[in-house]
Amino acid sequence: MKKILLMSVVALSLIGVSACSNNSNSTSNSSTKSSKTVQKKHWDKKKDQKLAKEMDKYGKNKKQTYTKYDGKNKLTTASRIYPDAFKKDTFKLNGKKISIGWSPQGEHHYDYDVMAIYNHDLTKNGQHRTFLFCWHKQKPIVLVDESSKGNVVNLHVSQDKSLNGSFSNIMNGENI
């Protein structure tokens, strides 16, 4: 009788240890799965199309034509070529060098992930206005390149409330 009781206690203990072991394996598997989750993509085709419509309206209001970087063919502005400029030139915002680059889905490869680029050449002698639509610190931001020729690109934040609002609404999934 003592042997049966002792064997029962041992068997229950082994079952309990086995259950705990299986539970820790499932915890381990779930943490492995969560570490393998894909980073959230902030930009998609639908948002890109909405921005294209907004930039078309914006250009008409300003009596300007904006050329969009399509992600395949280089965008030549009056003073630089995108996206090559991100690798060749130094980008500064408010006088400080920043990490910026082409990130077509906003996957957070840089401090400023550029998801869309629109350019308008004002004159043939290098004056241009290039909008860089970015994701920075979990927020949308529109940066503007109006720099003349050279390898330093001095950016500033767009002060255009309409353009900033439209981009913010698009990024937040709001209807425009």
Phi, psi and chi 1 to 4 in degrees:
 res  aa     phi    psi   chi1   chi2   chi3   chi4
   1 MET       -  -42.7 -174.1   73.1  168.3      -
   2 LYS   -62.4  -37.3  -73.4 -176.8  180.0  178.4
   3 LYS   -64.3  -42.1  -75.6 -175.4 -178.8  179.6
   4 ILE   -65.5  -43.8  -67.5  174.2      -      -
   5 LEU   -62.8  -44.1 -174.7   58.7      -      -
   6 LEU   -64.5  -42.0 -178.2   60.1      -      -
   7 MET   -66.8  -35.0  -73.3  174.6   47.1      -
   8 SER   -65.3  -43.2  -63.4      -      -      -
   9 VAL   -63.7  -43.3  168.4      -      -      -
  10 VAL   -64.3  -44.2  169.1      -      -      -
  11 ALA   -62.3  -45.1      -      -      -      -
  12 LEU   -63.9  -38.1  -72.5  173.3      -      -
  13 SER   -63.4  -43.1  -63.6      -      -      -
  14 LEU   -64.9  -39.5  -71.1  174.5      -      -
  15 ILE   -63.9  -43.1  -69.5  171.2      -      -
  16 GLY   -62.5  -43.6      -      -      -      -
  17 VAL   -64.6  -41.3  167.6      -      -      -
  18 SER   -63.2  -41.6  173.1      -      -      -
  19 ALA   -64.0  -43.0      -      -      -      -
  20 CYS   -63.8  -39.5  -71.9      -      -      -
  21 SER   -63.8  -43.8  171.0      -      -      -
  22 ASN   -64.6  -38.4  -74.7  -19.0      -      -
  23 ASN   -64.5  -42.4 -170.6   21.9      -      -
  24 SER   -68.7  -32.2   68.7      -      -      -
  25 ASN   -65.3  -40.8  -77.7  -15.0      -      -
  26 SER   -68.0  -35.7   68.3      -      -      -
  27 THR   -64.8  -43.6  -57.7      -      -      -
  28 SER   -62.1  -43.0  171.3      -      -      -
  29 ASN   -64.3  -40.2  -73.0  -18.6      -      -
  30 SER   -69.3  -35.0   68.5      -      -      -
  31 SER   -71.6  -33.1   66.2      -      -      -
  32 THR   -64.6  -42.8  -58.7      -      -      -
  33 LYS   -63.3  -42.4  -73.6  177.6 -174.0  173.0
  34 SER   -68.7  -30.3   67.2      -      -      -
  35 SER   -74.6  -18.5   67.5      -      -      -
  36 LYS   -93.4    2.4  -69.8 -177.8 -178.3  178.6
  37 THR   -63.3  143.8   53.4      -      -      -
  38 VAL   -75.0  140.1  179.1      -      -      -
  39 GLN   -61.9  144.1  -74.6 -176.8  -36.9      -
  40 LYS   -65.1  133.6 -177.4  177.4  178.7 -176.1
  41 LYS   -94.0  128.0  -64.4  175.7 -178.9  172.1
  42 HIS   -95.0   -9.9  -61.0  -74.3      -      -
  43 TRP  -130.6  137.7 -163.9 -114.0      -      -
  44 ASP  -144.0  178.5   57.0   31.6      -      -
  45 LYS   -60.6  -39.5 -168.8  173.5 -174.6  172.9
  46 LYS   -63.8  -44.8 -170.1  174.5 -177.5  179.3
  47 LYS   -65.7  -38.3  -70.5  178.4 -179.0  178.1
  48 ASP   -61.4  -41.7 -169.1   57.4      -      -
  49 GLN   -67.1  -38.8  -69.6  169.2  -16.1      -
  50 LYS   -64.1  -42.2  -75.4 -177.2  178.6 -177.6
  51 LEU   -65.3  -38.4 -178.4   60.1      -      -
  52 ALA   -59.0  -42.4      -      -      -      -
  53 LYS   -64.3  -42.8  -72.8  179.0 -176.7  175.8
  54 GLU   -64.5  -40.3  -72.9  -58.2  -53.0      -
  55 MET   -68.9  -31.7  -75.0  -55.1  -66.4      -
  56 ASP   -64.2  -46.6 -172.4   48.7      -      -
  57 LYS   -62.4  -44.9  -79.5 -167.9 -117.4  176.7
  58 TYR   -58.8  -47.0 -178.9   81.4      -      -
  59 GLY   -61.6  -41.2      -      -      -      -
  60 LYS   -63.4  -41.9  -74.8  177.8 -177.1  174.0
  61 ASN   -63.0  -34.6  -72.6  -18.8      -      -
  62 LYS   -92.8   -2.8  -60.5  -76.7 -176.2 -179.8
  63 LYS    57.5   45.5  -64.8 -177.3  171.4   66.5
  64 GLN  -134.8  155.3  -61.3  172.0  -20.7      -
  65 THR  -112.4  126.9  -57.5      -      -      -
  66 TYR  -107.1  133.5  -77.3   85.5      -      -
  67 THR   -99.3  131.3  -55.8      -      -      -
  68 LYS   -94.8  138.6  173.7 -173.7  174.0 -172.5
  69 TYR   -76.2  122.3  172.3   59.1      -      -
  70 ASP   -89.7    1.1   64.2    6.9      -      -
  71 GLY    87.8   -6.8      -      -      -      -
  72 LYS  -123.0  -56.3  -64.0  174.6 -172.3  166.8
  73 ASN   -90.4  134.8  -58.0  -58.0      -      -
  74 LYS   -60.6  143.7  -65.5  177.2 -177.9 -177.0
  75 LEU  -100.8  113.1  176.0   64.6      -      -
  76 THR   -96.7  118.9  -57.6      -      -      -
  77 THR   -98.6 -179.4   72.6      -      -      -
  78 ALA   -63.5  -22.2      -      -      -      -
  79 SER  -132.6   -3.7   60.7      -      -      -
  80 ARG  -159.9  172.2   66.1 -170.8   32.5   78.9
  81 ILE  -120.4  124.9  -61.8  172.0      -      -
  82 TYR  -102.2  144.1  -77.5   98.6      -      -
  83 PRO   -89.0    2.3   35.3  -35.8      -      -
  84 ASP   -54.2  -34.9  -63.4   -1.8      -      -
  85 ALA   -56.8  -32.6      -      -      -      -
  86 PHE   -61.9  -30.6  -65.2  125.2      -      -
  87 LYS   -91.1  -31.7  -66.4  178.3 -177.2  169.1
  88 LYS   -93.1  -30.9  -65.8 -177.6  -10.9 -175.6
  89 ASP  -105.2  164.5  -62.8  -25.6      -      -
  90 THR   -99.8  126.3  -59.8      -      -      -
  91 PHE  -103.9  132.0  -77.0   74.6      -      -
  92 LYS  -127.0  144.0  -68.2 -175.1  175.3 -176.0
  93 LEU  -127.6  123.0  179.0   61.2      -      -
  94 ASN    54.0   39.5  -59.1  -35.4      -      -
  95 GLY    80.4   -3.3      -      -      -      -
  96 LYS  -109.9  135.9  -65.6 -179.6 -177.2  175.6
  97 LYS   -64.2  136.9 -174.6  177.3  175.4 -176.4
  98 ILE  -125.1  159.5   60.8  169.0      -      -
  99 SER   -92.6  113.9  165.8      -      -      -
 100 ILE  -143.4  146.4 -172.3  169.1      -      -
 101 GLY  -172.9  169.4      -      -      -      -
 102 TRP   -71.3  122.3  178.4 -114.5      -      -
 103 SER  -141.5   83.3 -178.8      -      -      -
 104 PRO   -59.8  -15.0   19.0  -27.4      -      -
 105 GLN  -120.8    8.3  -64.1  176.0  -32.4      -
 106 GLY    65.4   43.1      -      -      -      -
 107 GLU   -79.3    6.1  -53.9   94.3  -19.7      -
 108 HIS    67.8   58.8 -167.4   66.4      -      -
 109 HIS   -92.4  -20.0  -65.6  -61.2      -      -
 110 TYR  -136.1  170.4  -52.2   93.4      -      -
 111 ASP   -66.0  -35.3  -73.4  -21.1      -      -
 112 TYR  -121.4  101.6  -67.8   83.4      -      -
 113 ASP   -85.4  116.1  -72.3  -48.8      -      -
 114 VAL   -89.0  119.4  179.9      -      -      -
 115 MET  -106.3  -18.6  -60.4  169.1  -65.1      -
 116 ALA  -154.0  145.3      -      -      -      -
 117 ILE  -134.0  131.4  -54.1  170.1      -      -
 118 TYR  -131.2  136.3  -75.8   82.2      -      -
 119 ASN  -129.8  145.8  177.3   68.4      -      -
 120 HIS  -135.4  122.4  173.0   72.5      -      -
 121 ASP   -84.9  121.7  -71.8  -24.5      -      -
 122 LEU   -80.3  -41.6  -59.1  166.1      -      -
 123 THR  -141.6  168.7   63.9      -      -      -
 124 LYS   -81.0  -10.0  -68.3 -176.7 -179.5 -175.4
 125 ASN   -93.3   22.4   66.3   -7.5      -      -
 126 GLY   109.5   -8.2      -      -      -      -
 127 GLN   -78.3  131.2  -69.0 -179.4  -44.4      -
 128 HIS  -153.4  165.6   65.8  102.3      -      -
 129 ARG  -133.0  113.0 -179.3  169.0  -62.6  119.7
 130 THR  -117.3  121.0  -54.0      -      -      -
 131 PHE   -93.9  129.3  -69.6  105.5      -      -
 132 LEU  -112.2  112.3  -53.3  174.2      -      -
 133 PHE   -91.6  114.1  -66.5   87.3      -      -
 134 CYS  -122.2  163.8  -53.3      -      -      -
 135 TRP  -117.4  120.7 -172.3 -111.0      -      -
 136 HIS  -140.4  123.2  173.1   66.0      -      -
 137 LYS    50.7   48.0  -67.4 -174.1  177.3 -178.2
 138 GLN    64.0   23.7  -57.4  -59.8  -47.6      -
 139 LYS  -138.5  148.0  -66.7 -178.6 -178.0  173.9
 140 PRO   -76.5  143.5   24.0  -28.4      -      -
 141 ILE  -148.0  140.8 -175.5  169.7      -      -
 142 VAL  -108.5  118.3 -178.5      -      -      -
 143 LEU  -104.7  151.6  -59.9  178.9      -      -
 144 VAL  -124.3  131.5 -175.8      -      -      -
 145 ASP  -107.6  116.0  166.0   15.5      -      -
 146 GLU  -126.9   19.8  -64.8  177.3  -62.8      -
 147 SER   -68.5  147.8  -59.6      -      -      -
 148 SER   -82.0 -176.2   58.2      -      -      -
 149 LYS   -58.2  149.3  -66.7 -178.5 -178.8 -177.1
 150 GLY   139.0  171.9      -      -      -      -
 151 ASN   -98.9    8.5   64.5  -12.0      -      -
 152 VAL  -112.2  123.0  176.0      -      -      -
 153 VAL  -106.3  110.3 -178.4      -      -      -
 154 ASN   -93.1  107.1  -69.3  -57.7      -      -
 155 LEU   -91.8  158.5  -59.6  171.8      -      -
 156 HIS  -140.0  158.0   59.8   89.2      -      -
 157 VAL   -77.1  134.6  176.3      -      -      -
 158 SER   -59.8  135.0  170.2      -      -      -
 159 GLN   -99.0    2.4  -62.3  -58.9  -52.7      -
 160 ASP   -77.8  105.7 -170.3  -62.3      -      -
 161 LYS   -62.4  -37.2  -69.6  179.1 -177.4  179.4
 162 SER   -64.1  -48.7  170.0      -      -      -
 163 LEU   -65.2  -45.1 -171.5   60.2      -      -
 164 ASN   -61.4  -42.8  -66.8  -24.2      -      -
 165 GLY   -65.0  -42.1      -      -      -      -
 166 SER   -62.2  -46.1  -66.7      -      -      -
 167 PHE   -64.6  -41.7 -177.3   53.6      -      -
 168 SER   -61.7  -44.0 -174.9      -      -      -
 169 ASN   -61.6  -41.9  -72.3  -17.1      -      -
 170 ILE   -62.3  -46.5  -69.5  168.1      -      -
 171 MET   -65.7  -32.0  -69.5  -57.9  -64.4      -
 172 ASN   -88.0    3.3  -66.9  -37.0      -      -
 173 GLY    74.8   19.1      -      -      -      -
 174 GLU   -87.8  148.5  -61.7  170.9   13.3      -
 175 ASN   -71.6  143.3  -70.8  -29.0      -      -
 176 ILE  -104.5      -  -62.2  175.2      -      -
